Amino acid sequence: MNKEIILMLHPTFGVLAMLAAVWLFVEVVNVNTVNGVNLQNQQRIKFSSMTVAILIWLSYIIGGYWYVQFYAPDKAIIKAGPWPFAHSFFMETKEHLFFVLLLIATYLPIVVAGKQWIAERSARTLLLTLAALVVLLGLAMEGSGAIVGLGVKMGLLEK
């Protein structure tokens, strides 16, 4: 597979995971607790939580593969260029913060598998918080990736 395709799949799966997290958030907000839970809503919550987890894992696996196989030359360009902070701060932060995102996304379907989120407001609040964190951390990952890409570009333009 072409390395550019691999590079583009990583943020694509990340953005799709953020969209699925927004979907999950909206579904949890719209749970009908007065007249009982709508079975379709419950199924969509299960599906969207699993979708978030799968997409984040795909982003992690593909991004990790690209990092190990192809990032070394880009890292050298960034560190030698005018924006070394693109690697030393943004890529390093992204590398470590992503594990939190991975854990949160993995935890979503586990919370949904338990039935307490249906009856307990605190469990629904947990789901809403986790879904919002996926979106916020995902946006931070996207922004950091853009700065790393610009770090490579700035390094190449300087030469």
C-alpha positions, -999 to +999 in steps of 0.1 A: +000+000+000+012+035-008+027+054+022+006+085+014-026+064+016-015+050+049-007+085+061-042+097+051-061+067+066-047+076+101-065+110+104-095+098+084-102+071+109-097+096+137-122+121+122-147+093+116-142+083+153-149+119+164-181+120+143-192+086+158-185+101+193-207+131+185-234+106+173-230+086+206-233+119+226-265+129+208-280+094+212-273+094+249-287+129+254-319+117+236-325+085+257-361+085+267-361+077+304-397+088+311-414+062+290-387+036+290-358+033+266-364+031+229-349-002+217-337+015+185-320+042+205-303+016+227-291-004+197-277+028+181-259+036+214-243+002+214-233+005+177-219+040+179-199+032+210-184+002+193-178+022+162-158+048+181-136+021+197-130+003+164-122+035+145-098+048+172-080+014+173-077+015+135-063+050+137-038+038+163-027+007+144-023+025+111-007+056+127+017+034+147+027+015+116+033+047+096+053+061+126+076+031+128+080+026+090+081+061+076+084+089+102+122+089+108+131+110+077+103+135+085+115+137+121+150+145+109+136+172+086+115+187+114+144+187+140+168+203+115+142+229+103+129+261+118+100+244+136+117+217+158+089+221+184+066+204+159+083+172+169+097+179+203+063+192+217+035+183+194+045+149+182+057+139+216+025+151+232+004+133+206+023+101+211+015+101+249-019+117+249-032+092+223-031+064+248-056+083+270-079+086+239-074+049+232-084+039+267-114+061+268-126+048+234-121+012+245-140+019+277-171+033+259-186-001+248-178-015+282-199+011+299-227+006+273-225-032+278-236-027+314-273-019+317-269+007+345-265+035+320-302+031+311-315+037+346-288+058+363-283+094+354-247+093+366-238+065+342-253+085+313-233+115+325-202+093+323-210+083+288-216+119+278-183+129+294-163+101+277-179+109+243-171+146+247-135+137+257-131+116+225-141+146+205-119+171+223-089+149+224-094+140+188-094+176+178-062+181+198-047+151+179-058+165+145-043+199+153-011+184+165-008+163+134-013+194+112+015+212+131+038+182+126+029+182+089+037+219+087+070+213+106+080+189+077+069+215+051+088+243+069+119+221+070+117+213+033+111+250+024+141+261+042+164+238+022 
